[in-house]
Amino acid sequence: MIAVLSDLHFEEEASDVIPGPRGKELRFRRNFEPKVFASFVAHMADEVRRRRSKEFHLVIAGDLFDLNRTTLWLRDPLRPYVPNGEFSPQLEQKVLTIIDATAREEAVWEAIKSFRLITKGVYRETESGKGKERDFPCKVKITLLAGNHDRIINATPGIRRKVRDLLYSKGSDPFPHYLVLDDPEVLIRHGHEYDPANFAADLTDKKRIPLKIDQDFYDHPNFGDFVTIDIATKLPFLLRQHYGDPAILKSPILRSLYLRLLQFDDVRPQAALLDYLLDCSDAHFSPEEAWDRLVPVLQDLLDDIHDNRYFRYWLSRRAEPWAPAELELARGLLKMGGWRNVVAREAARKVTHFMLGGEIPRPEMYAAREELVQKNKVRLVVSGHTHAPCVTLLKADQSGDRFYINTGTWRSRIPSTADRRTFGR
């Protein structure tokens, strides 16, 4: 029996917490309650018994950890914008510190314990995860694939060893990027290979995607790394820096903006972040009031990234010819005060759409180009990455049907309406 899950995005949360008076605090919990994972494992044990399976193969298809989404990166200039295998000892130590801090989150550690238990052949029988330990009914195998938000788990032997130790396995072998199984005939990837904003190569114009993609493309950083660390993670950091924690706790508008900035990972599409921040459909303030408080923070952000060599490199690779001019226009409007009018605000939305990666491509289009699909070598292509679960028919002929399955995510989703003016949960 095979189970595939992806995009758990275990994250470090403690550095985002704003302590308040009388023990109250401002916090957004991004990690799922651990009982969810205990329930999943217990359900899998029941399924194994029902099917009388001799082996349970759990495939974690990327982004188990989100090692980019933490303000711990912002405490010094060190960034993971170098290829795996070229990390300095200082950068390796910083990554190890982030992994330790992530594992110390109670929800993360309890979830990891569910996986550690089944590698030892046991699980807890109740959905809360607090019941008696029982023997898992068959042999268990776990395969962890590396995604884009945990690309750097492959950076050094020490980092690989740390991750394997957390999951109760040994060694420092590199984590794979795909898995092909015979029964059923399935290809499993994380799925960032289909997304040029989050992969070091653009495969969207390839008529055929090979099974083995050049390892360098997996090892090199991508534009999404920069967007997550130096834009998405930095925005709430700069909001605290500009206004101060007491002012944020006191102001309903600033509190709302801070919490919304912490929810960036859940907004879909992610390019709609600014639209989400200005959405007043369920708030007691206007878009103008939110925009007025955001502008100085956006000024600080644009000043920070304006001359960043890594950002300029990706701007030149990904941008339309006029994109640098749009960026300069937005920066100029903010500095001159022209941002107060509606035209400037709408222009800022467009610039944000570009800077945060544009539209998420339809992954099934690229899954259909997989070499193994075109050669009828697999019946299924399974991936995650987009956080949008789906089952899509890729191909149907005398050899049978071929399907693409997206595993979705194990975190909340904040989808937008088509006009990106309102958002749901």
Solvent accessible surface area in square Angstrom, and as a share of the most:
residue,aa,sasa,rsa
1,M,46,0.21
2,I,53,0.27
3,A,12,0.10
4,V,40,0.23
5,L,4,0.02
6,S,0,0.00
7,D,0,0.00
8,L,6,0.03
9,H,5,0.02
10,F,4,0.02
11,E,0,0.00
12,E,5,0.02
13,E,6,0.03
14,A,63,0.49
15,S,23,0.15
16,D,8,0.04
17,V,23,0.13
18,I,0,0.00
19,P,94,0.59
20,G,19,0.18
21,P,83,0.52
22,R,209,0.76
23,G,76,0.73
24,K,140,0.59
25,E,86,0.39
26,L,18,0.09
27,R,69,0.25
28,F,46,0.19
29,R,155,0.57
30,R,8,0.03
31,N,17,0.09
32,F,67,0.28
33,E,100,0.45
34,P,30,0.19
35,K,115,0.49
36,V,51,0.29
37,F,1,0.00
38,A,11,0.08
39,S,33,0.21
40,F,31,0.13
41,V,6,0.03
42,A,10,0.07
43,H,99,0.44
44,M,19,0.08
45,A,0,0.00
46,D,80,0.42
47,E,25,0.11
48,V,2,0.01
49,R,85,0.31
50,R,165,0.60
51,R,136,0.50
52,R,211,0.77
53,S,24,0.15
54,K,186,0.79
55,E,67,0.30
56,F,2,0.01
57,H,12,0.05
58,L,0,0.00
59,V,0,0.00
60,I,0,0.00
61,A,0,0.00
62,G,0,0.00
63,D,1,0.01
64,L,0,0.00
65,F,1,0.00
66,D,1,0.01
67,L,0,0.00
68,N,6,0.03
69,R,0,0.00
70,T,1,0.01
71,T,12,0.07
72,L,21,0.11
73,W,0,0.00
74,L,20,0.10
75,R,170,0.62
76,D,58,0.30
77,P,124,0.78
78,L,60,0.30
79,R,47,0.17
80,P,1,0.00
81,Y,32,0.12
82,V,51,0.29
83,P,23,0.14
84,N,15,0.08
85,G,64,0.61
86,E,119,0.53
87,F,23,0.10
88,S,44,0.28
89,P,101,0.64
90,Q,116,0.51
91,L,7,0.03
92,E,42,0.19
93,Q,104,0.46
94,K,21,0.09
95,V,0,0.00
96,L,31,0.15
97,T,63,0.37
98,I,2,0.01
99,I,0,0.00
100,D,51,0.26
101,A,12,0.09
102,T,0,0.00
103,A,12,0.09
104,R,173,0.63
105,E,22,0.10
106,E,136,0.61
107,A,24,0.19
108,V,0,0.00
109,W,89,0.31
110,E,62,0.28
111,A,0,0.00
112,I,0,0.00
113,K,73,0.31
114,S,13,0.08
115,F,0,0.00
116,R,53,0.19
117,L,26,0.13
118,I,0,0.00
119,T,50,0.29
120,K,109,0.46
121,G,28,0.27
122,V,29,0.16
123,Y,6,0.02
124,R,84,0.31
125,E,72,0.32
126,T,56,0.33
127,E,124,0.56
128,S,58,0.37
129,G,17,0.16
130,K,180,0.76
131,G,16,0.16
132,K,160,0.68
133,E,90,0.40
134,R,108,0.39
135,D,109,0.57
136,F,12,0.05
137,P,50,0.31
138,C,21,0.12
139,K,142,0.60
140,V,27,0.16
141,K,103,0.44
142,I,42,0.21
143,T,17,0.10
144,L,10,0.05
145,L,0,0.00
146,A,1,0.01
147,G,2,0.02
148,N,6,0.03
149,H,22,0.10
150,D,0,0.00
151,R,12,0.05
152,I,4,0.02
153,I,0,0.00
154,N,11,0.06
155,A,3,0.02
156,T,15,0.09
157,P,69,0.43
158,G,20,0.20
159,I,0,0.00
160,R,32,0.12
161,R,113,0.41
162,K,59,0.25
163,V,0,0.00
164,R,42,0.15
165,D,59,0.31
166,L,20,0.10
167,L,10,0.05
168,Y,103,0.39
169,S,43,0.28
170,K,170,0.72
171,G,39,0.38
172,S,30,0.20
173,D,99,0.51
174,P,89,0.56
175,F,6,0.03
176,P,55,0.35
177,H,21,0.09
178,Y,55,0.21
179,L,34,0.17
180,V,57,0.33
181,L,32,0.16
182,D,126,0.65
183,D,126,0.65
184,P,46,0.29
185,E,72,0.32
186,V,6,0.03
187,L,0,0.00
188,I,0,0.00
189,R,0,0.00
190,H,0,0.00
191,G,4,0.03
192,H,7,0.03
193,E,1,0.01
194,Y,4,0.01
195,D,12,0.06
196,P,38,0.24
197,A,9,0.07
198,N,27,0.14
199,F,2,0.01
200,A,10,0.08
201,A,12,0.09
202,D,74,0.38
203,L,14,0.07
204,T,34,0.20
205,D,114,0.59
206,K,97,0.41
207,K,179,0.76
208,R,113,0.41
209,I,1,0.00
210,P,59,0.37
211,L,35,0.17
212,K,153,0.65
213,I,19,0.09
214,D,79,0.41
215,Q,91,0.40
216,D,76,0.40
217,F,74,0.31
218,Y,11,0.04
219,D,24,0.13
220,H,75,0.34
221,P,11,0.07
222,N,4,0.02
223,F,1,0.00
224,G,10,0.10
225,D,3,0.02
226,F,1,0.00
227,V,10,0.06
228,T,7,0.04
229,I,0,0.00
230,D,6,0.03
231,I,5,0.03
232,A,1,0.01
233,T,0,0.00
234,K,24,0.10
235,L,8,0.04
236,P,1,0.01
237,F,62,0.26
238,L,8,0.04
239,L,0,0.00
240,R,55,0.20
241,Q,124,0.55
242,H,87,0.39
243,Y,58,0.22
244,G,24,0.23
245,D,37,0.19
246,P,105,0.66
247,A,39,0.30
248,I,0,0.00
249,L,42,0.21
250,K,172,0.73
251,S,26,0.17
252,P,89,0.56
253,I,20,0.10
254,L,8,0.04
255,R,83,0.30
256,S,27,0.17
257,L,0,0.00
258,Y,1,0.00
259,L,46,0.23
260,R,19,0.07
261,L,0,0.00
262,L,1,0.00
263,Q,20,0.09
264,F,3,0.01
265,D,4,0.02
266,D,4,0.02
267,V,0,0.00
268,R,23,0.08
269,P,25,0.16
270,Q,42,0.19
271,A,0,0.00
272,A,0,0.00
273,L,2,0.01
274,L,5,0.03
275,D,1,0.01
276,Y,3,0.01
277,L,3,0.02
278,L,3,0.02
279,D,9,0.05
280,C,46,0.28
281,S,73,0.47
282,D,104,0.54
283,A,25,0.19
284,H,196,0.87
285,F,20,0.08
286,S,37,0.24
287,P,31,0.19
288,E,91,0.41
289,E,72,0.32
290,A,0,0.00
291,W,7,0.02
292,D,54,0.28
293,R,74,0.27
294,L,0,0.00
295,V,1,0.00
296,P,30,0.19
297,V,0,0.00
298,L,26,0.13
299,Q,48,0.21
300,D,52,0.27
301,L,6,0.03
302,L,15,0.07
303,D,60,0.31
304,D,73,0.38
305,I,2,0.01
306,H,30,0.13
307,D,114,0.59
308,N,45,0.23
309,R,213,0.78
310,Y,34,0.13
311,F,0,0.00
312,R,77,0.28
313,Y,107,0.41
314,W,5,0.02
315,L,4,0.02
316,S,89,0.58
317,R,114,0.42
318,R,67,0.24
319,A,25,0.19
320,E,96,0.43
321,P,118,0.74
322,W,145,0.51
323,A,7,0.06
324,P,46,0.29
325,A,65,0.50
326,E,61,0.28
327,L,6,0.03
328,E,75,0.34
329,L,103,0.51
330,A,13,0.10
331,R,54,0.20
332,G,26,0.25
333,L,36,0.18
334,L,12,0.06
335,K,112,0.47
336,M,153,0.68
337,G,30,0.29
338,G,23,0.22
339,W,26,0.09
340,R,163,0.59
341,N,74,0.38
342,V,86,0.49
343,V,117,0.67
344,A,5,0.04
345,R,17,0.06
346,E,52,0.23
347,A,31,0.24
348,A,16,0.13
349,R,16,0.06
350,K,141,0.60
351,V,14,0.08
352,T,25,0.15
353,H,42,0.19
354,F,45,0.19
355,M,13,0.06
356,L,12,0.06
357,G,15,0.14
358,G,24,0.23
359,E,120,0.54
360,I,63,0.32
361,P,32,0.20
362,R,147,0.54
363,P,19,0.12
364,E,28,0.13
365,M,83,0.37
366,Y,20,0.08
367,A,0,0.00
368,A,35,0.27
369,R,58,0.21
370,E,0,0.00
371,E,42,0.19
372,L,27,0.13
373,V,3,0.02
374,Q,62,0.28
375,K,99,0.42
376,N,54,0.28
377,K,121,0.51
378,V,1,0.01
379,R,113,0.41
380,L,33,0.16
381,V,0,0.00
382,V,9,0.05
383,S,0,0.00
384,G,1,0.01
385,H,21,0.09
386,T,12,0.07
387,H,4,0.02
388,A,40,0.31
389,P,90,0.57
390,C,47,0.28
391,V,104,0.60
392,T,42,0.24
393,L,94,0.47
394,L,31,0.16
395,K,62,0.26
396,A,65,0.50
397,D,66,0.34
398,Q,194,0.86
399,S,66,0.43
400,G,28,0.27
401,D,73,0.38
402,R,11,0.04
403,F,66,0.28
404,Y,0,0.00
405,I,50,0.26
406,N,4,0.02
407,T,36,0.21
408,G,1,0.01
409,T,27,0.16
410,W,50,0.18
411,R,11,0.04
412,S,62,0.40
413,R,76,0.28
414,I,3,0.02
415,P,49,0.31
416,S,30,0.19
417,T,65,0.38
418,A,114,0.88
419,D,91,0.47
420,R,26,0.09
421,R,102,0.37
422,T,52,0.30
423,F,25,0.11
424,G,31,0.30
425,R,176,0.64
